[in-house]
């Protein structure tokens, strides 16, 4: 059901749910036939980043390949600050997932997601939204700061990790 909602409807739900008591959220979602996790994700995205935050959460637009490639290169350059860790960056439209590369054996490698950046343009301005990975495997809006004006700012926040969301594994 939630996949059938437009961006505007998801934003409106996020605004509405912000006035619903936590104890009543489950009933609110059940009455509307919506998954609690989706509604709370939209609400969190709205609380941290406004309408653009919800847009970054739910929309993965098809972007110009050159633009995606430029963003991808920018994120790859930004994660170099994590050296000597090996980090790979996967691009999917406006979403960039940074994963730590950990070789287990000569033929076995594990990729551990660290963070995800999503970019939304508001006219000429790019807004970068940071996401952390929950235990469920879903990406959740980072509440430490609404958005970032550059990749470097967002990566610096991951490196500082003041809220302990991006648990980087020890190097050894």
C-alpha positions in Angstrom: 0.0 0.0 0.0 2.8 2.5 0.9 4.3 2.0 -2.6 1.1 3.4 -4.1 1.4 6.7 -2.2 2.8 9.8 -4.0 5.7 11.8 -2.5 3.2 14.5 -1.5 1.0 11.9 0.3 4.0 10.6 2.2 5.1 14.1 3.2 1.5 14.8 4.4 1.5 11.6 6.4 4.9 12.5 7.9 3.5 15.9 9.0 0.3 14.3 10.4 2.1 11.5 12.3 4.3 14.1 14.0 1.3 15.0 16.2 0.4 11.4 17.0 1.4 10.1 20.4 3.9 7.2 20.2 1.5 4.9 21.9 -1.1 5.5 19.2 1.3 5.1 16.2 0.5 1.4 15.7 -3.3 2.1 15.6 -2.7 5.0 13.3 -0.8 2.8 10.8 -3.2 -0.1 11.1 -6.3 2.1 10.4 -4.6 3.3 7.2 -3.1 0.0 6.2 0.4 1.3 6.3 3.6 -0.4 7.6 4.7 1.2 10.9 8.3 1.2 9.8 7.6 3.1 6.6 5.5 5.8 8.4 8.1 6.3 11.2 10.8 6.5 8.5 9.0 9.2 6.6 8.3 11.0 9.9 11.9 10.8 11.0 13.0 12.0 7.5 10.6 14.9 7.7 11.7 15.8 11.3 15.4 15.8 10.3 15.3 17.2 6.8 11.8 18.6 6.0 10.2 17.9 2.6 13.6 17.3 1.0 14.4 14.8 3.7 11.3 12.7 2.8 12.2 13.1 -0.9 15.7 11.7 -0.2 14.1 8.9 1.8 11.6 7.7 -0.8 12.6 8.9 -4.2 15.5 7.3 -6.2 15.2 9.2 -9.5 16.9 8.2 -12.7 19.7 10.8 -13.0 21.9 11.8 -15.8 24.8 9.2 -16.0 27.4 11.9 -16.1 26.0 13.6 -13.0 25.8 10.2 -11.2 29.4 9.5 -12.2 30.5 12.9 -10.9 28.8 12.4 -7.6 30.2 8.9 -7.4 33.7 10.1 -7.9 33.1 12.8 -5.3 32.0 10.2 -2.7 34.9 7.9 -3.6 37.3 10.9 -3.0 35.6 11.7 0.2 35.9 8.3 1.7 39.7 8.3 1.2 39.9 9.9 4.6 39.2 6.4 6.1 42.5 5.1 4.9 44.1 2.6 5.5 40.6 1.0 5.5 39.5 -0.3 2.1 36.2 1.3 1.2 34.1 0.7 -1.9 31.3 3.0 -3.0 28.3 1.6 -4.9 26.1 4.1 -6.8 22.4 3.7 -7.4 20.9 6.8 -9.0 21.2 9.5 -6.2 22.2 7.0 -3.5 25.8 6.1 -2.7 26.6 3.3 -0.3 30.0 3.1 1.4 31.1 -0.4 2.4 34.2 -1.6 4.2 36.0 -4.3 2.2 37.2 -7.1 4.5 39.0 -10.0 2.9 38.4 -13.2 4.8 40.4 -15.5 2.6 42.1 -15.2 -0.8 38.8 -15.9 -2.5 36.3 -14.6 0.1 35.5 -10.9 0.7 32.9 -9.4 3.0 31.4 -6.0 2.3 30.1 -4.3 5.4 27.9 -1.3 4.8 29.0 1.8 6.8 26.8 4.6 5.6 24.7 5.8 2.7 24.6 9.3 1.2 21.6 10.5 -0.8 21.6 13.7 -2.8 18.5 15.8 -3.7 18.8 19.0 -5.7 16.6 22.0 -4.8 17.1 24.1 -7.9 20.9 24.8 -8.1 21.7 23.6 -4.5 22.6 20.0 -3.7 21.5 18.7 -0.3 23.3 15.6 0.9 21.4 13.4 3.4 23.2 10.8 5.5 21.8 7.4 6.4 22.9 4.7 8.8 22.1 1.1 8.7 19.8 -0.4 11.3 20.1 -3.9 12.6 17.1 -4.8 10.4 19.2 -3.9 7.3 17.1 -0.9 6.4 18.7 2.6 5.9 17.5 5.2 8.4 17.9 9.0 8.2 20.7 10.3 10.4 19.2 12.5 13.0 22.4 14.2 14.1 22.1 16.9 11.4 19.4 17.6 8.8 21.6 17.7 5.7 25.0 18.6 4.5 26.0 21.0 1.8 28.9 18.8 0.6 30.1 15.3 0.5 33.2 16.2 2.7 30.9 17.5 5.5 28.9 14.3 5.5 31.9 12.1 5.5 33.5 14.1 8.3 30.4 13.5 10.4 30.7 9.8 9.8 34.3 9.9 10.8 33.6 11.8 14.0 30.5 9.6 14.7 29.3 11.7 17.6 26.1 9.6 18.0 27.7 6.2 17.5 25.7 5.3 14.4 28.5 4.3 12.1 30.3 1.6 14.0 33.6 1.3 12.0 35.2 -2.1 12.8 38.7 -2.0 14.2 41.4 -2.2 11.6 43.0 -5.3 13.1 
